[in-house]
Amino acid sequence: MRRAWYDDCKNRSVEKTAQGQAGITLIELLVVLAIIGILAVVGVNMMGGVVSKQRLGTAAEDIKSRLRAAQLLAVVKNRPVSVAFDKANGEYYACLDSDYDGDCTDESVISPTYPNNYVNLDSGRTGSKASATVELNSFVTIYNAVFGTSAPTNVVTFKPPGGLPKPIMDGTSYVDGAVCLQVEVGSSSDDYADRYNFRRITVDAILGRMKLWRNKQGITALPQCDSQLAEADPSAIWNAVY
């Protein structure tokens, strides 16, 4: 008897609780789903910007470290090492440049005498051009690579025995070489003034030191990336990162 009374009270309590609860209307459900959708879109856009910036920074740091590797290889192998930047294809590669002309594709490099003169800057191994080529991801592009201004080229060459760069000249003056990267801006609402979309890697024309730069906030156009920018006052465009 006591068990039956307990079960009856429990059932009545459940029925009362269920009857007292308010239901959710279809309109309320649609509103909640709409809010969730908006928050998801905003979150994806924000994360997309963060990821793009990380890719840009990583690509710039990789170029800087591989240019240093090219210097070291020139010393270790006692042969000039050239690094060429291909803007059109968004890639760069290196080779042992036997004739000091800064051209990774001349006959002395690809002839039967030197069949494997392209060099992988990560492993230091020589091989085919494909094995020595580094491709940037689809979000990052090379918008300029210039070494010298009188006869500008997209190739920088490091020479033995000290790994110093082949003189980068503007007439009779030394100038720093530069490689500049751009990340995909994103949605149309993004503004140059609100984002750091560019990186610049410079090579000192005399000592061969590399430096990484980030564009200053507030620029309204594609930042200048010429070799002749004075490092003491880079046209109020660039801030040195390290």
N, C-alpha and C positions, 0 to 999 in steps of 0.2 A: 504493500500500500504506500509506504513512504517513498519507494522508488518511483512509482507511477506519479505521485504528487510532484516529485522533483522534476521529472521529465516534462510534465504539463507546464510547470512554471517556467522552465527553460525555453520551451517552444513559444509561450506567450511573450517572453522577453524578446526573443528573436524577431517575432512578428511585429512587435511594437517598434523595435529599433528600425526594421526595414521600412515600416510605414512612415516613420518620422524623417527618413532621409529624403533630400530633394534630388531629383533627377537632373542630368546634364542635357541641355537642349542641343539640337543639331547646329544651331547658329553659334553657340558658345564653343562647341567643338571645332568648328571651322575657323573661328577667331584664334583659338589656341594654336591650331595647325599653321595658320598664316604667320603668327608671331614667331613660331619655331622656324619656319622657312626663311623669314627675313633675317633672323639671327644667324642662321646657318650660312646664308649668302654673304653677310657682312664678315663672319668669321673666316670663311674661305678666302675672301679678298684680302683680308688682313694677313692671314697666314701666307698667302701667295706672295705678297710683297716682302715679307720676312724671308721666305725661302729664296726668292730671287736675289735679295741683297746678300744672303749667305753664299749663294753660287757666285756672285760677282766678286766678293771678297776672296773666296777660295781660288777662283781662276787667276786673280791678280797675284796672290801670294804664290801660287804654283809657278807662274811665269818668272817671278822674281827669284825663286829658289832654283829654277832650272837654268836661268841665266848664270847664276853663281856656279852651278854644276858645269856649265860650258867652260867657264873660266878655269875651274879645277882640272877638267879633262885636257884643256890646252897645255897645262903644266905637266900633268901625269903622262900624257901621250907624246908630249913634245912636238905637237903639230897644231896648226891653227884650227880653231873650231868656230864655225859660223852658225848662227841661229837666224832663220828666215821666217818672217811672219806673212801669212797668206790671208789678207783681209777678205777676199772674195769667198773663200771656202771656210773661214773661221777656224784656222788651224795654224800650227807652227811646227818646225822641225829643225834638226841640226845635222851638220856633217863635218867630217874632217876635211878641211879646205886646203888641199896641198899647194895650190898655186897662189894663195893669199889674195884672191880677187873678190872674196866675199860672195861668190856665186855657188850655191849648193847644187846646181844642176849642170855645171859645165862638163865638158868631155873628160877632163882629167879625173873627175869624181866617178863618173858612171862608165868609164872605159873598162875593158877586161883587166887592165893593170890594177885598177882600184874598184872592184865590183861591189864592195860592201862598205863604202865610206860614209854612209849615213850612220848617225850614232844616236842611240836612245839615251836621253839625258837622265833618266831614272836609274837605269842599270849600267850605263857606260858601255854597253855592248854595241858593236857595229853590225850593220845588216842592211836590209832594204829600206827604201824611203817609208814604206807603210809602217815598218816596225819603229821608225824614229819619229813618226808624226803624232802630235797631240791635238786632238779635236776638242774645241770648246763645246759646252752644252748649248742647246738650242736657245737658251734664254740670254746668253752672253755673246756679244759680237766684238770684233776688233774694228774700231772705226778709224783708227790711224796707227801707223807704225812708221816712224821716220828717223833715220840716222844720217845727219848731215843736211845742209840746205842748199849748197851750191850744186851738188849732184845728189839729191836725196835718194835714199835707198831704204828698202824694208829689211835689210840684213845687217846684223852686227857681228863682227869677227873678233875673237879673242886670240891673242898671239902668245906663243911661248917666247922666252922661258917663264915670264911672270904672269901670264894670263891677262895682260892689259889689252884694252880694245884697240883695234886698228884705228888710227886717228880719224875722228869724226870732225870734218872741217866745214866751215862756212867762210870760203875765201881763204884767208890766212889765220882765222881764229878757230879755236876749238869750241865745239858746242856739244851739249848733252843730247844723247839719243832718247827717244820716247816711244812707248807703246801705250795706247789708250783703249780702254774697254768700256762698253756700255751694256747695261742690263735692260731688258724689256721693261718699258715704263709701266705698263699695266692698263688699268681702265682709263677712259677718257677724262675722268674727273681728277686724275692724278696731275700734279703740277710739279715742274722742275724745282720750284722753290721749296717744296715740302719733302723732297726726297734726295737721297745721295745715290745717283744712278751711274756714276762714272768713277773709274780708277785710272791712274796713270803710273806707269813704271818707267823710271828714267835710269839711264846708264851714264855715269860720269865719263866724259870724253878723255880724261887724262888718267885718273886713278882706277876707273872701271867699277866704282861703287854703284850699287843699285839702291834706289829709293822708291818707296811706294807713296802715292798721293791719293787723296779723296777730294772730290769737288766740294767747294764751299757752298753753304746753303744760300739760296736766294738767286742763283743763276737763272737766266731766262732763255738760254739757248745752248746748243751743243758747245761744251767748253773747248777752248783752243788747246791743241795738242801738238804744237810745233816744237822742233828741237831747240829753237833759239830762245825759248822762254827763259828768262833769267831766274835761276833757282832762288835768289835772294828775294825776289818780288815776282812771283809767278802770276802776274796780271790779275791779282785779286780773284783768282779762279780756284786755285788748288791749296789744300792744306796737307802738309806732310804727315803721314801716318807713322812711318819708321823707315 
